[in-house]
Amino acid sequence: MTRRRTPRNSVIRLTTGHAARTMNHPFARREPVLALDFGATSVLVTTSGPVTAEDLEFARQLAHAAHRFARSVERSFYGLPDGKGVAA
């Protein structure tokens, strides 16, 4: 990942829960869309046009970060600081 070039000026926090959902929309003739739904709020992630190498890199970074987030949630849920063990 590259370093942030501009300072962060705002943060939007969306928390998961019973209404949180994710969906991937792989359209055949246009750019794909990733939908993150948090009840009444939706976030759509897509490219600004035909897919570029930068879009591919971002998608891979997003997948990697989502995988690390899932592992952190699993460790917190099962109470296993090292991530080892069997689900309760």
PyMOL commands that set and color helices and strands:
alter all, ss='L'
color gray80, all
select helices_A, chain A and resi 53-78
alter helices_A, ss='H'
color red, helices_A
select strands_A, chain A and resi 20-25+33-38+41-45
alter strands_A, ss='S'
color yellow, strands_A
deselect
rebuild
show_as cartoon
